[in-house]
Structure formats: C-alpha cells, structure tokens
Amino acid sequence: ASLAGWAAPPPPPPGGGGGAPPAARAHRAHAGSVRAAVTEPPATSSEAGPFAPKWDLPREPLAAGAPPPAGSWGPSNQTINDWRSIYRNTTLSTTDGSAPRAISKDKVTGVIPPELNGTLFRNGPGLLEIFGKRLNQFFDGDGLVYAVAFDNGSLTFKHNFVGTKGFTDEQAAKQMLYKGAFAIGNPKGDAFYNPFDFDVKNVANTGVVDWGGELYALWEGGKPHKMDPTTLRTEGEADSVLGHDLEVPQMAAHYRVLDADDQTKKRLVAFSIEAQNQPLQANKCCFYEWDADGKPAARAPFGVQNATFGMFHDCLVTENWYMLLQNPTALDPRKLLTEYMFAKCALAEVIGFQDGKPATLHMLPRTEKARKIGQKAIPVDNQFFFHHVNAFEPEGSDGSRVVLDSAPWKFMDFSMNLDMVTPAFYNGGSRVEYTRFDIDVVSGTSAQASLSNRVMEFPQVNHAFTGKPYRYTYAAAAAVKDDVLWGPNQCLVKFDCDPTVGAAAKETVWYFGERSFMQEPIFCPKPGGEKEDDGWVTVVVNDAGMDKSVLHVFDAAAIEAGPVASVELEDHLPPGLHGYWSTQLHK
C-alpha cells in the first residue's frame, strides 16, 4: 500500500470544518449491497459531561443580530468549551433511519417561503465516539447523510448513515475495528500494531450530490458511495458514476455545478486524480461532465506531473479551463520512521506543509481554444488550499487570462485536533481569507490580493454564475473582523465584490449569537429569479447554550435582516461538512 493514497486535512476550524480526510487504499464495500439495520444508536459516553456547558462569564451571552463592534470581543475559554460541546455523536439512530418524519409547524418560527421547493441534503461526521472510543479529530467520523424536503411550506426530515464496509462491520461487532487517518496505534485496543498497514476507513463523510436521479456520498480518499435519494439507503461503492467509469478508484468530494435556464447548458463537473503515480509517469487525472439528465457530456483525461502528496481537495471550471491547485505538501520521512512506525502519531501527520515552497495551479484545457494555449503548471505563493469560491475569464481575454477566487489558509498544521484549540489559536495563526488571484495563463504568472480581512470558510455562490463574472459569495465567518484576531464561524457573511482585479469586497453580516456556531451555507435559487441574489440561503446552526440544532432560512438579498424562518430540529446534528440543494423533491 502507498502512503500517497490519502491526504490529510487540517484541524477543523472552530465552528466548522475545512476539508475532509482522504485515505490510503480505503476498505471497500461490495457494489450493490444494501445496508440493513445493525445496532441500536451508540450513545456518547456519560463521561463527556453535560452537553450544554455552564455559562461562566460575568455577563449575559451576546445575542443574535449585528456582530460585536471591532475590538469589543474575542474568543474566550467559554467559547472553546461551547464549541467542543457540539462535537459529539448525533442522537439520530444508526440503524435504518430512512423513514421520513414531518417537522411540526410549531417547530418553525417565521414563514418558510412557499416557492422554496426541493430537498436540502447534508453530509458530515455523525459519530465522534465509536463504542466508547472518542475521536479527537472529527474528520474520522462516519458519514451521516440527512435530507430536509421543502414542499410548499411543509418540511420532512430523514437520515441514514452511509453504509460503508467500515461502518457496517463496526456496528455489527460493536467495537472500533478500522483506523482513520488521524487514529494513533491499533484502533481495536489490543497490543498488536502493524505499522505497515496504511489502510484507513472510507468514512464517506464529506460531500453529497443528487444528479440525474442518483445520489452519491463523497470522500476523496476512495470511491463514492451510491445511495437511494428517497430512502437514503446505501447501495454500495461505485466504480462508475452516471455512466462515467472512474479513471482511478477515487473521486473527489468536491465538484462544480453550472446551472442555467437552458437545460442543454447545465452541467455537473467532477474530477479524480491519482494519489501516487507509476514510476517515471505523470499522475493520472480526469475531469468528468454530465448533462442535466445525468448523461455523460464530456470526459477529459490528463497527466499531472509531480502531483503525489499534492492534496487536491476542490476544483474550478470556466468556459475554457479546468483548474486544480496543488498544495506545497510532502512526505516527512523522519516522522514516518521515528513516530508513525512506533504508534506515536497518526498517519495524517506524516504529510508536512513545506514553508517557502510555492503551491501550483494546474490549468487543464477544457476546450480546443485552451488546448492551443496548452496545459500549464503555474506557481502561486506559499499557502494551503481547501475550498475555492469561483473563477471566470475577463471579457476579451480569449482564455488567456483567468481571475480565480479562493479561500486559502496561511499555512497548515496537521497535528491540530479538537483538544488542542485554545483562544490563542485565533491570534494570527492559519487565517483563511477571501482572496483573488489574477492569472496570466500564457506567461504562467500569478498575482494575489485579499478581498476582506474577515476570516471565512465554506464559500458558496449562485451556481448560475459558476465560471462566470459574479458579485456575491456566501460564507461562514468569524465575528471578529481584524487583520490579526479572528474567531469561530459564528456569522453568515455575504460578500459583494465587483468582478475586477483590485476590487475590495463589501459585506453584510448576520451574527448567530455568542454560543452558536454555523455550518456551511447553501444557496437555493428562486424559481424564475433574475438577479444574482434572487434566492435563499439555508444554514444549520449548533446552539451550544440551548443544546439545539436549528435550520435557518435567509432571504439572500437581505442577510442582515436575519432569518425569514428558523426550524428547531429534534436531534443533535454534529457540525457537518458539505451539502447540496436539489430542486427535486425527495420525500
């Protein structure tokens, strides 16, 4: 087995995650198998203590609304205690949870827009403790997919854990059997430790997409898991997705949707990239496209040189180009031989961020016009990339210039975990800022500038503007707006930035309150909408003080006005990773 078969994610930025862990050669499930009920839901250990931490500050918690004024607030130990308390097992059943249940109208504050019809899917780690063994890095948690169907103001909830081989085997055995990328030593707890076993569990906990009548749970270290979009039952690992055979036995957890009123122009774009190349050969890479009906529309294989350990998490697409950003990461042989081999560190920690080494932007031709320019590998400044915002080609550039917007981390430390975060974490450190890159494709050069000093993550745009000039970005963000200080994801921010190089982003913000932490926002377009922000933004928020999970719906044109509707959900939903808004109603 090869260490290059996985790529470690960062520590979770408090209040929300960054990427999700890929894996070594992931354990496989047989395609076509359907997971049945296996066990009762495992409760979080009673040693975890009360779920709603005691409020210890000599004042009342700050309420929802406008964020605190600059210089008036910063994360405290109370913030950290509140944040840690939400990272625990879901209260949802681990058996067959697919039976839908109506959400009572008395759980709804405000009015659900009657035009908001479709299904909100979300995926994320659902188990943070497996039969008494706590995970201190939530990226190792088993994938939990849940869906909220919106039907003319009525809501229906359903869920299921992704029936991976690892999850199914462990639930049947009622013990931890497989290690994750962040596990140290033997997960079974016995004395035997095989340091040459580089396999980790495919947790299928990162992304989810509903397209062409098929639903997939995604995790970039292995194959996608196909699920039934109505029952959420797992059908098995997929070697082929919607008619495209995978170029390598892996598909990334991120994709791009090109939405359009003209259904012939609508596309789903995803990619695979080989984690370890064959000797003297480039790493295999392939971009796949599907049309609105889920039929293969394009397939573009590439060879990407020197991409091993590059940790490709997200992608971008414009009219003429596919884009991948390769991180400045490499194997740390000293750590591998002196720590991992003796069960002193996790497999994830043997991949190190290289200070001073540039990241690499791979420009991969999508059209004949781009092929005439040629495939390019363009150096960019030393930083770490997980999530991108959007990219577009300025008018008249004819494919020779691209503006790329992303959310790079200043650096990456793979040893961070849930237990190591303190208030000092938010003083400088690995900030994540909305950043614009000006790419001259022909000369192979780049320049970058930050668009805002408010730390943000999980950026989302209106998919009708994917790959085109755009103005609005919705993201999870810190309450603190400062060049050095920052904080957990406690604000929904709407950035407004002209699609020109040198512009600065204006912003409107809604603060969820001092004890609340938001997950990834999802933009839901308004049927027949003409403006870029015609639609709604849905956000799941964990309120640590009330020990509740709440789904909020915002008018995308008026974020600062607060939610138009808030839905109290019955169960604890741990901080998730990514979601998808489907215009199809799956009840």
C-alpha positions in Angstrom: 0.0 0.0 0.0 1.1 3.6 -0.6 1.1 6.5 1.8 0.3 8.7 -1.1 -3.2 7.2 -1.4 -4.6 9.6 1.1 -4.2 13.3 2.0 -4.6 14.6 5.5 -7.0 17.5 6.2 -6.3 20.4 8.6 -7.7 20.7 12.1 -11.3 21.7 12.0 -11.5 25.5 12.1 -13.6 26.0 15.3 -17.2 26.4 14.3 -16.8 24.5 11.1 -14.5 22.2 9.1 -12.1 22.8 6.3 -11.5 19.8 4.0 -12.1 16.2 4.8 -9.6 13.4 5.0 -8.8 11.4 2.1 -7.3 8.0 2.8 -4.9 5.3 1.9 -6.3 2.4 0.0 -9.7 2.5 1.5 -11.6 -0.6 2.7 -14.2 -1.5 0.1 -17.8 -2.5 0.2 -19.4 -4.7 -2.4 -21.3 -2.7 -5.0 -25.0 -3.5 -5.0 -25.1 -4.5 -1.3 -27.8 -2.7 0.8 -27.0 -1.9 4.4 -29.6 -3.2 6.8 -30.3 -2.2 10.4 -27.4 -3.4 12.5 -27.5 -2.0 16.0 -29.1 0.5 18.4 -27.7 4.0 18.3 -24.5 4.2 20.4 -24.8 7.0 22.9 -22.0 9.4 23.6 -20.1 8.4 26.8 -21.5 9.7 30.0 -18.0 10.9 30.9 -18.5 13.7 28.3 -20.4 15.6 31.0 -23.4 18.0 30.4 -23.9 18.8 26.8 -24.7 22.4 27.4 -21.7 23.9 29.2 -22.2 26.1 32.2 -22.0 29.8 31.4 -19.1 31.2 33.4 -18.7 34.8 32.2 -19.9 37.6 34.5 -22.4 38.9 31.9 -25.2 37.6 29.6 -24.2 36.0 26.3 -24.2 38.3 23.3 -27.4 37.9 21.3 -28.0 37.3 17.6 -28.1 40.2 15.2 -25.3 42.5 14.3 -21.8 41.2 15.1 -19.9 42.7 18.1 -18.1 46.0 17.3 -14.4 45.7 16.3 -12.2 45.4 19.4 -15.1 44.6 21.8 -15.0 40.8 21.7 -12.7 37.9 21.2 -12.9 34.1 21.8 -12.6 33.0 25.4 -12.4 29.7 27.2 -16.2 29.8 27.3 -16.2 30.0 23.5 -13.9 26.9 23.3 -16.0 24.9 25.8 -19.2 25.7 23.9 -17.6 24.8 20.6 -16.2 21.5 21.8 -19.6 20.5 23.3 -21.2 20.3 19.8 -18.6 17.7 18.6 -20.3 14.6 19.8 -22.4 11.7 18.5 -25.6 12.5 16.8 -28.8 11.4 18.7 -30.1 10.0 15.4 -30.4 6.2 15.1 -27.6 4.3 13.5 -30.0 1.6 12.4 -32.2 2.2 9.4 -33.2 5.8 9.8 -34.7 6.3 6.3 -38.4 6.6 7.4 -39.4 10.2 6.8 -40.9 12.3 9.6 -42.8 15.5 9.2 -41.4 18.5 11.0 -44.2 20.0 13.1 -45.2 23.6 12.3 -44.8 24.5 15.9 -41.1 23.9 15.5 -41.0 26.7 12.8 -40.5 30.4 13.7 -41.3 32.7 10.9 -42.6 31.6 7.5 -41.0 29.0 5.1 -41.1 30.7 1.6 -43.7 28.7 -0.3 -41.6 29.0 -3.5 -38.7 27.2 -1.8 -39.4 23.7 -3.0 -36.8 20.9 -3.2 -34.5 18.9 -1.0 -31.6 20.0 1.2 -29.0 17.2 1.5 -26.2 17.4 4.0 -23.3 15.1 4.8 -20.8 15.1 7.7 -19.3 13.1 10.5 -22.2 11.6 12.6 -20.2 9.5 15.1 -17.5 11.2 17.1 -17.3 8.3 19.6 -17.3 4.7 18.5 -18.4 2.2 21.2 -16.5 4.1 24.0 -13.6 5.3 21.9 -13.6 9.1 21.4 -12.3 10.7 18.2 -10.4 13.9 18.8 -10.4 14.7 15.1 -13.9 14.8 13.7 -12.8 14.1 10.1 -12.5 10.4 11.1 -16.2 10.3 11.9 -18.6 8.0 9.9 -20.7 9.8 7.3 -24.2 10.8 8.2 -26.4 12.0 5.3 -29.7 13.7 6.1 -32.3 15.5 4.0 -34.9 18.1 4.6 -37.6 18.2 1.9 -39.3 21.5 1.3 -42.8 21.2 -0.1 -45.0 24.3 -0.3 -44.0 25.3 3.3 -44.2 21.8 4.7 -41.0 20.1 5.8 -40.0 16.4 6.0 -36.8 15.1 7.6 -35.0 11.8 7.1 -31.5 10.4 7.6 -29.2 7.4 7.2 -25.6 6.7 7.9 -23.6 5.8 4.8 -23.3 2.0 4.8 -19.6 1.8 4.2 -17.8 -1.5 4.9 -16.1 0.1 7.9 -19.3 1.5 9.5 -21.3 -1.7 8.9 -18.6 -4.0 10.3 -18.0 -1.9 13.4 -21.7 -1.6 14.1 -22.1 -5.3 13.8 -19.1 -6.0 16.0 -20.0 -3.2 18.5 -16.4 -2.1 18.6 -13.9 0.0 16.6 -12.1 -2.1 14.0 -10.6 0.3 11.5 -8.4 3.2 11.9 -9.0 6.6 10.4 -6.3 8.9 9.0 -6.0 10.5 12.5 -6.0 7.4 14.6 -2.9 6.6 16.6 -1.9 2.9 17.1 -4.3 0.0 16.9 -7.9 1.0 16.9 -9.0 -2.3 18.3 -7.1 -1.5 21.5 -5.1 -4.7 21.7 -1.3 -4.8 21.8 -0.7 -5.7 18.1 0.2 -2.8 15.9 1.1 -3.2 12.2 3.0 0.0 11.1 3.0 -1.2 7.5 -0.8 -1.2 7.3 -1.5 2.1 5.6 -5.2 1.4 5.0 -7.8 3.7 6.6 -11.5 3.6 6.6 -13.5 5.2 3.8 -15.8 7.2 6.0 -17.8 8.8 3.1 -18.4 11.9 5.2 -17.5 14.9 3.1 -19.7 15.7 0.2 -23.1 14.7 -1.3 -24.7 15.3 -4.7 -28.1 14.5 -6.3 -27.9 14.4 -10.0 -29.8 12.6 -12.8 -31.8 10.6 -10.3 -28.8 9.3 -8.4 -27.4 10.3 -5.0 -23.7 9.9 -4.0 -21.9 10.3 -0.7 -18.4 11.5 -1.4 -15.0 11.2 0.2 -11.8 12.0 -1.8 -9.8 9.1 -0.4 -11.9 6.4 -2.1 -14.8 5.6 -4.3 -18.2 7.3 -4.0 -21.0 5.5 -2.2 -24.2 5.4 -4.2 -27.4 5.9 -2.1 -31.1 5.9 -2.9 -32.2 9.6 -2.9 -35.6 8.8 -1.4 -34.7 6.2 1.3 -31.1 7.2 1.8 -30.1 3.5 1.9 -26.6 2.7 0.7 -26.4 0.6 -2.5 -22.6 0.3 -2.4 -19.3 1.7 -3.6 -19.4 2.9 -7.2 -16.8 2.2 -9.9 -18.8 4.1 -12.4 -20.8 7.4 -11.7 -23.7 8.2 -14.0 -22.1 6.3 -16.9 -18.6 7.5 -16.4 -16.1 4.8 -15.4 -13.7 6.3 -12.9 -10.2 6.8 -14.3 -8.7 5.9 -10.9 -10.5 4.2 -8.0 -11.4 7.6 -6.4 -13.5 10.7 -7.0 -13.0 14.0 -5.2 -15.5 15.1 -2.6 -15.9 18.5 -4.4 -17.5 19.3 -7.8 -18.9 22.2 -9.6 -22.4 22.8 -10.9 -23.0 25.0 -13.9 -26.7 25.9 -13.7 -28.6 27.5 -16.5 -32.2 28.2 -17.6 -31.2 26.5 -20.8 -31.1 22.8 -19.8 -28.7 22.0 -22.6 -26.1 24.1 -20.9 -26.5 22.7 -17.4 -23.5 20.6 -16.2 -22.1 18.7 -13.2 -18.3 18.7 -13.3 -16.2 16.4 -11.1 -12.7 15.0 -11.0 -10.4 12.2 -10.0 -6.7 12.4 -9.5 -4.2 9.6 -8.9 -2.6 10.0 -5.5 0.5 8.1 -6.4 1.9 7.9 -9.9 3.7 5.0 -11.5 7.5 5.3 -11.8 8.5 8.0 -14.4 4.9 8.7 -15.2 2.6 11.6 -14.5 -0.3 11.3 -12.1 -3.5 10.3 -13.8 -6.2 12.9 -13.6 -9.6 13.0 -15.2 -12.5 15.6 -15.3 -16.0 14.3 -15.9 -19.1 16.2 -17.1 -22.7 15.2 -17.0 -25.7 17.0 -18.6 -29.0 17.9 -16.9 -30.3 14.4 -17.4 -27.3 12.7 -15.9 -25.8 11.5 -19.2 -22.1 11.8 -19.8 -21.3 15.0 -21.7 -17.5 15.2 -21.6 -14.5 13.3 -20.3 -11.0 14.8 -20.2 -8.1 12.7 -19.0 -4.8 14.5 -18.2 -1.3 13.7 -16.9 -0.3 15.9 -13.9 3.4 16.0 -13.2 4.8 15.7 -9.7 1.4 15.7 -8.1 2.0 13.0 -5.4 1.0 14.2 -1.9 -0.5 17.4 -3.6 -3.7 17.0 -1.7 -6.2 18.2 -4.3 -9.5 18.9 -2.5 -11.5 21.2 -4.7 -11.6 22.3 -8.3 -12.7 25.2 -10.5 -14.1 25.5 -14.0 -14.5 28.3 -16.6 -15.6 28.3 -20.2 -12.2 27.1 -21.4 -10.4 25.7 -18.4 -10.5 23.1 -15.6 -8.3 24.2 -12.6 -6.7 22.3 -9.7 -4.5 23.8 -7.0 -1.7 21.6 -5.7 -0.6 22.2 -2.1 3.0 22.6 -1.0 3.0 19.4 1.0 5.4 16.4 1.1 6.1 13.2 3.0 8.1 13.7 6.2 10.3 10.6 6.2 11.7 11.3 9.7 8.2 11.5 11.2 7.2 8.4 9.4 10.2 6.3 10.6 10.6 7.7 14.1 6.9 8.3 15.2 4.3 6.6 13.0 6.2 3.3 12.9 6.2 3.3 16.7 2.5 4.3 17.1 3.4 7.8 18.3 1.5 9.8 15.6 -1.3 9.4 13.2 -0.8 8.6 9.5 -2.1 12.0 8.6 0.7 13.7 10.4 3.5 12.3 8.2 2.4 14.7 5.4 4.0 18.0 6.1 3.4 21.6 4.9 6.5 22.9 3.3 7.3 26.5 4.3 8.6 28.6 1.4 7.6 26.1 -1.3 5.1 27.5 -3.8 1.7 26.0 -4.4 1.0 25.1 -8.1 -2.0 26.0 -10.2 -2.7 23.4 -12.8 -4.5 24.8 -15.8 -6.1 21.9 -17.7 -7.7 22.7 -21.1 -11.5 22.2 -21.4 -11.9 23.4 -25.0 -9.9 23.5 -28.2 -9.2 27.2 -27.7 -7.5 26.3 -24.4 -5.6 23.3 -25.9 -4.0 25.7 -28.3 -2.5 27.6 -25.3 -1.6 24.3 -23.7 -1.7 22.7 -20.2 0.1 24.8 -17.7 1.6 24.5 -14.2 1.7 28.0 -12.6 3.4 28.7 -9.3 1.5 30.7 -6.7 2.5 31.9 -3.2 3.1 29.5 -0.4 -0.3 28.8 1.2 -2.7 25.9 1.6 -5.9 25.4 -0.4 -9.0 23.6 0.5 -12.1 25.5 -0.7 -12.4 27.7 -3.7 -15.0 30.3 -4.4 -15.3 30.8 -8.2 -13.3 31.6 -11.3 -14.0 33.5 -14.5 -12.4 34.7 -17.7 -12.4 38.5 -18.1 -14.2 39.8 -21.2 -11.9 39.8 -24.2 -9.2 37.6 -22.7 -10.0 34.7 -25.1 -9.0 32.2 -22.5 -5.5 33.7 -21.9 -6.4 35.2 -18.5 -8.3 33.9 -15.6 -9.5 35.5 -12.3 -9.6 32.9 -9.6 -11.1 33.5 -6.2 -10.4 31.1 -3.3 -10.2 30.8 0.5 -6.5 29.8 1.2 -5.1 29.0 4.6 -1.9 30.9 5.5 -0.3 27.6 6.4 -1.3 24.1 7.6 -0.6 22.1 10.8 -1.8 18.6 10.6 -1.3 17.8 14.2 -4.1 20.1 15.4 -7.2 18.4 16.9 -10.3 19.1 19.0 -8.3 19.0 22.2 -5.6 21.4 21.3 -7.6 24.6 20.3 -7.4 27.5 22.8 -8.2 31.2 22.5 -4.6 31.7 21.3 -5.4 29.7 18.2 -7.3 32.8 17.0 -4.4 35.2 17.3 -2.8 35.3 13.9 -2.2 31.7 13.0 -3.6 29.9 10.0 -6.1 32.5 8.9 -8.4 31.9 5.9 -9.3 35.0 3.8 -11.3 35.6 0.7 -8.5 36.0 -1.9 -8.4 37.0 -5.6 -5.8 35.6 -8.0 -5.0 37.2 -11.3 -3.7 34.5 -13.6 -1.8 35.2 -16.9 -2.1 31.7 -18.4 0.1 32.4 -21.4 3.1 33.7 -19.4 2.4 31.4 -16.5 2.4 34.1 -13.8 0.0 35.0 -11.0 -0.7 37.8 -8.5 -2.9 37.7 -5.5 -4.7 40.1 -3.0 -7.0 39.6 -0.1 -10.5 40.9 -0.7 -11.5 41.0 3.0 -9.8 40.6 6.4 -12.8 38.8 7.9 -11.8 35.2 8.3 -14.2 32.9 6.4 -14.7 29.3 5.2 -17.2 27.2 3.2 -17.8 29.7 0.4 -20.8 29.3 -1.8 -22.1 31.1 -4.9 -25.2 31.0 -7.1 -24.5 28.1 -9.4 -25.9 30.0 -12.4 -22.7 32.1 -12.1 -20.2 29.3 -11.8 -17.3 30.0 -14.2 -18.6 33.5 -15.0 -18.1 37.0 -13.6 -20.1 37.2 -10.4 -20.6 39.5 -7.4 -21.9 37.6 -4.4 -20.3 35.0 -2.1 -22.0 33.5 1.0 -19.7 32.0 3.7 -19.3 31.0 7.3 -17.3 33.7 9.0 -15.8 35.0 12.2 -17.5 37.6 14.3 -14.1 39.4 14.7 -13.1 41.5 11.7 -9.4 42.2 12.1 -6.0 41.8 10.4 -4.8 39.5 13.2 -7.6 38.4 15.5 -10.4 36.1 14.4 -12.8 33.5 15.8 -15.1 30.6 15.2 -17.6 30.5 12.4 -20.5 32.4 14.1 -21.6 34.7 11.3 -23.2 34.3 7.9 -21.5 36.8 5.6 -22.5 37.9 2.2 -19.5 39.4 0.3 -20.3 41.8 -2.6 -17.3 42.3 -4.9 -17.0 43.7 -8.4 -15.6 41.1 -10.8 -12.4 43.1 -11.4 -8.9 42.8 -10.2 -8.1 45.3 -7.4 -11.6 45.5 -6.1 -12.4 45.1 -2.4 -15.3 43.2 -1.0 -18.2 44.9 0.8 -20.1 42.7 3.2 -23.4 42.2 5.1 -23.4 40.0 8.1 -25.8 38.2 10.4 -24.4 37.1 13.8 -26.0 33.9 15.3 -25.0 34.8 18.9 -22.1 34.1 21.2 -22.9 30.5 21.9 -23.9 29.5 18.3 -21.7 28.0 15.6 -22.8 27.8 11.9 -22.2 25.1 9.3 -21.8 25.6 5.6 -24.4 27.9 3.9 -26.2 26.6 0.9 -27.7 29.0 -1.8 -31.1 27.9 -3.1 -32.1 29.9 -6.2 -35.6 31.4 -6.5 -37.6 29.9 -9.5 -37.6 32.4 -12.3 -35.2 34.7 -10.4 -33.4 37.3 -12.5 -30.9 38.8 -10.1 -27.8 37.0 -8.8 -29.1 37.1 -5.2 -32.7 36.1 -6.0 -33.0 33.1 -3.7 -32.5 31.9 -0.2 -29.6 30.8 1.9 -30.1 27.8 4.2 -27.8 27.3 7.3 -27.7 24.7 10.0 -26.5 26.2 13.3 -25.5 24.5 16.5 -26.6 26.4 19.6 -24.4 25.2 22.4 -26.2 27.1 25.1 -29.6 25.6 24.3 -28.1 22.3 23.1 -30.1 22.5 19.9 -29.6 22.2 16.1 -31.5 24.9 14.1 -32.1 25.2 10.4 -32.3 28.9 9.3 -33.6 30.2 6.0 -32.4 33.7 4.9 -33.5 35.9 2.0 -30.2 36.0 0.1 -30.8 39.7 -0.8 -31.2 40.7 2.9 -28.9 38.7 5.0 -28.6 41.4 7.6 -32.3 41.3 8.3 -32.0 37.9 9.9 -33.7 34.6 9.0 -37.1 34.6 7.5 -37.7 31.2 9.1 -36.0 29.1 11.7 -36.6 25.4 12.2 -35.8 23.7 15.5 -34.7 20.2 14.6 -35.4 17.3 17.0 -31.9 15.8 17.1 -28.4 16.8 17.7 -26.6 17.2 14.3 -22.8 17.5 14.8 -21.0 20.1 12.7 -21.2 18.7 9.1 -19.1 19.4 6.1 -20.9 19.9 2.8 -24.4 19.9 1.4 -26.4 20.2 -1.8 -29.6 21.9 -2.8 -31.7 19.7 -5.2 -34.7 21.1 -7.0 -36.0 17.6 -7.0 -38.4 16.8 -4.1 -37.4 13.6 -2.3 -39.9 13.0 0.5 
